[in-house]
Amino acid sequence: MIFRADSQDTKLFINDYNLESDWDNNMKLKSLIEWIKRWEADANGKDVQTADVTEEQHKAMAQLYTYVIQKYYEIIPAATKK
């Protein structure tokens, strides 16, 4: 499947959780590196800028992460939490 974002307002967020893990032979990290190579090979890939994330967007991400963590503690039984 190919996804093309035609809007300049499109934002890409990458979950970097477990990038350092070696239990899967670092497949998540290797996959991310390959995707970055593809994006950079594409003329549009040069426009991927993490520095362009605004303070408002950082706050929105923090609120979302806080919500997810709260739901985790609310929904997941204590015995199964690590």
C-alpha positions in Angstrom: 0.0 0.0 0.0 1.3 3.4 -0.9 0.2 6.5 1.0 0.8 10.0 -0.4 0.2 13.0 1.7 -0.6 15.9 -0.6 -1.1 18.4 2.2 1.8 20.5 3.5 0.0 20.3 6.9 0.6 16.5 7.1 2.6 15.6 10.2 4.4 12.3 10.7 4.9 11.0 14.2 7.1 8.0 14.9 6.9 5.8 17.9 10.4 5.2 19.0 9.6 2.8 21.8 11.8 -0.3 21.7 14.0 1.0 18.9 17.0 -0.1 20.9 15.7 -3.6 21.6 17.6 -6.6 20.3 15.0 -9.3 21.0 13.9 -9.1 17.3 17.3 -8.5 15.8 16.6 -4.8 15.9 14.0 -5.1 13.2 12.1 -2.0 14.3 15.2 0.2 14.1 16.2 -1.4 10.8 12.7 -0.8 9.4 12.7 2.8 10.5 16.1 3.4 8.8 14.8 1.9 5.6 11.8 4.1 5.7 13.9 7.2 6.2 16.1 6.2 3.3 13.0 5.9 1.1 11.6 9.3 2.3 15.0 11.0 1.7 15.3 9.4 -1.8 11.9 11.0 -2.6 12.1 14.7 -3.4 9.3 15.3 -0.8 11.2 13.4 1.8 13.6 16.3 2.3 10.8 18.2 3.9 10.5 16.0 6.9 11.4 18.4 9.7 11.0 17.5 13.4 12.0 21.1 14.3 8.8 22.4 12.9 6.6 20.8 15.6 5.1 23.7 17.5 4.7 24.1 21.2 1.0 23.6 20.8 1.6 20.3 19.0 4.0 19.2 21.7 1.3 19.9 24.3 -1.3 18.0 22.3 1.0 15.0 22.1 1.7 15.2 25.8 -2.0 15.3 26.5 -2.6 12.2 24.3 0.3 10.3 25.9 -1.1 11.2 29.3 -4.5 10.0 28.3 -3.1 6.7 27.0 -1.1 6.1 30.2 -4.1 6.9 32.4 -6.3 4.5 30.4 -3.5 1.8 30.7 -3.7 2.1 34.5 -7.4 2.2 34.4 -8.1 -0.7 32.1 -5.1 -3.2 32.4 -5.3 -5.4 35.5 -2.5 -4.7 38.0 -1.3 -8.3 37.9 -0.5 -8.0 34.2 1.4 -4.7 34.4 5.2 -4.8 34.3 
